[in-house]
Amino acid sequence: MTRLIVEDWGLIPYQAAWERQDVYFNRLLTQKIEKRKAGLSLPLPSYLVFCEHPHVITMGKSGADSHLVRSEAELKTLNIDFYRINRGGDVTYHGPGQVVGYLIFDIESLYQDLHRFLRDIEDCIMQLLQSYHLVGERLAGYTGVWLDAQKQNARKICAIGIRASQWISMHGFALNVNTDLSFFGTIVPCGIKDKAVTSLAAELGQRIDEQEVKGELSHIFQDFYAANLKTS
C-alpha cells in the first residue's frame, strides 16, 4: 500500500536538510524512471518531512537581489546563512520557531496538476489555522497563506515554494509559529513590499507548542494524501 511517510528531522542546518532532501528526491526520481522503463505504473511513496532551521535566507528562482535589505556580507556578520536555491518563488527567511515542511511527493500518484498541488498545500495550512480559530486566506497572484488577505493589514503567515521534476516534488512550506518576526526585516519577504508577516504566536498572544502543530499537520496531510491517492 502506497503511503505518506512522515519524518521529523528536528533542528538541522539548511544545507544539511537540502542535501538529505536531494537524496530522497533523486531516489524517487530514479525509481520512477526505472518503473516506467519496466512498464510498471505503481505509485511511489511520498514523504512529509518536518524540521526547523538556524537563521537562514533562501532565494528562489524568481528572486531578485533587490529584495535583500542586507547584503550577503552583512548577513554573514549577523550569523544568517544565505542560499540561492532551485525552488519556485522569491526570497524568504527560515529560523527557530518556524515549522518547515518539506514535501517530497510523487504528485503523479495523486494527479498531474502542479497548480492544484500548490492550492492543496494552502488548503492544508488553512485547515491547521482553523484549529487555532484563525481564518487563512489566499491573496490573488501570490502563493502562500495569509490572514485578512483582502484588508489593508493583510499579513502572511505561511510561505510555500516547491520544485518538481517528473512529477516528483521537493521543498515545501514554512509556517511561522513562534518565529522572531524581526528577522524578516533583512529581506522583502517573497518580494512583496507592502504586506506584513505574522505568526501563530503573534496572532494568539502566546507561545504555541510546535510539536502540537506538527502533529495536527501530519494528520491533515495524511487525510489529504489518502483522499487524493489514485486507486488504479
N, C-alpha and C positions, 0 to 999 in steps of 0.2 A: 504493500500500500504506500503510495507516494505521500509524503508528509512534509509539513513545515517544521524544521528543526530550529529551536530557539537556544541561543547561547548568550552568555554574559561574560565579556572579556574584562570587565572592571575598568579601572583607571589604566590607560595604555597610551603611550606616545602616538601621535598621529601617524608618523612614518611606519611604526611597527604595525599598526592596525591596517594601514593601506597595503602593506606587504602581505599580511595574512588574508585580507580580502582578495588580493590578486591570486593567491594560492587557491582559494575556494572558487573564484570566478574562472580561472583557467582550467581547473579540474572539471567543472561542469561543462565548460565550452568544449573540452576535449571529448568528454563522454557524449555530448550531443552530436558532435561530428562523427564519432565512431558509430553511434546508433543509426545515424542517417545512412552511412555507408553500408551498414548491415541490413538496411531496410526495416529497422525497428522504429516504432513510434511511441514507446513507453515514456511517460514523462519522468523527469529527473526530480530529486528532492530539492527543496528550496530552504534558505536559511534567513532567519531574522537574528541579527547579532546586536546586542546592546553593549554600549561602552561609554566611557567618559574620557575626555582628553585634557591634558595640561593645556595651558593657553596656546592657541594656535589660530592663525587666519589662513583660510584657503580661498584661492581664486579659481573659479570655474572657467570653462572655455569662452563664455561670453563676457567675462570680466574685463574691466578697464583699470589701468594703473591709477587713473584719476580718482578712483573710488577708495584708494588708500589714503587716509588722512595723515598717517605717519609713514615715513619712508621705510624701506626694508631694513636699513641700518638702524633707524630709531626703534623699530620693533625688536630688534636683537637686544638693544640696551634695556628694553622692558621685559626681557625674557619671554617674548612672544614669538613662536616659530611661524614661518610663512612658507606656504607651498602653492605652486600652480598645479592644478590637478585636471583630470580628464572627465569630470562630471559636467553636466549642463549647469547653467546658472552663473551668477556673478560672484561677488565676494561675501564671505560670511565668517563669523567668529565661533570657535568652539572653546569650551573651558569647563572648569569644575562647576558642578551643579546643573549641568546640561545633560539631558538624556539623548544620546545619539543612537539611532537605529539604522544599521546597515542591512539592506535588502538584497541578498544575493539570490535572486529568484530565477527560476525557469518560467518566465512570463508566459511562454507558449503553452505551458501546462494549464494555464487559466484561459487565455485569449491572446489574440495578436493585435493589440491596440495599446501603444505606449502612452498616448494621451489619457486613455481610460485608466491605466495603471497609476499615473500621477494623481488623477482625480480620486481614485480609490484610496490611495495613501492619505490624501487630505481628509477623506471621509472617516478613516480610522482615527486620525488625530482629533477630528471634531467629536467623534463618539467618546473618546477619552475625556475631552474637555467637558462634555455633558455630565460626566460622573462627578465633576467638581463644580457643577452648576454654572458653567461658563458656556457661552454660545460662540463657537468657532465659525468663521465665515471665509469665503473666497473673496479676493479682490480682483476684479476683471483685469486681465492682461498679465497677471502675476501668478506664479506657482507658490504655494505655501498656505498657511492658515493664519487668519487674522481675527482680532476682536474689534467690534464696531467698525467693520470694513467700510461702511458707507458714510461714516461720520468724519468730522474734522480731526477727531482724536484717534483715528484708526492706528492700530499698533499690531505688529507681527509677533506671534508667539512661537511659530514653528517654520523653519526653512526646510525646503525639500529640493534635492538635486540628485539626479541619477545618470549613470552611463549604461548603455545597453548594446550588446553585440550578439547577433544570432539569437535574439530574444532572451539572453542571459543578462541580468542587471547587476549593478553594484552601486555603492554609495547609498544614500537614503535620506533620512530626515534628522533634524536637530531641534529638539523641543526644549525650550527654556523652562526649567523647573525652579531651581534655586540659583540661577545664573547671576553673577555680578554684571549687571547691565552696563556699567560704566565702561567696560572693555569694548563695547560696540562703538564707543566714541573714537576708536582708532581707525574706523572704516566708514564708508557709506553703505550700510547693510543692504546687501542684494542690489546695490546700485540705485536704491530708492531714496532720494534726498529729502523728501517732505513727509516721511512717515516715521513713527517711533517703533521701538521694540519693547516687549514686555515679557513677563514670566508668570508661571503659576503662583509663585510666592508673592510677587508684586501685586497681582490681582487679588489674592486671597488674604494678604496681610499676615502671612505666617509661613514658616518653613514647611516644605512638603516632603513626605517620605518618598525618596526616589525609587526605592525598591517596590513600593506600592504602585507607583506609576508604571514601572517596568512590568509588574505582574498583570496589571489591567491591560496594558498594551499587548502583552503576549496573548491574552485571551481574545482580545479584539481582532488581532491579526490572524490568529488560528481560525476564528469563526469566518473571517473574510476569505481565507485560503480555502477552507472546506466548502464554503458556499459557491466558490467560483471554479474549483478544480474540475477539469473535464473528466467525464466518466468513461469516455471511449475515444 
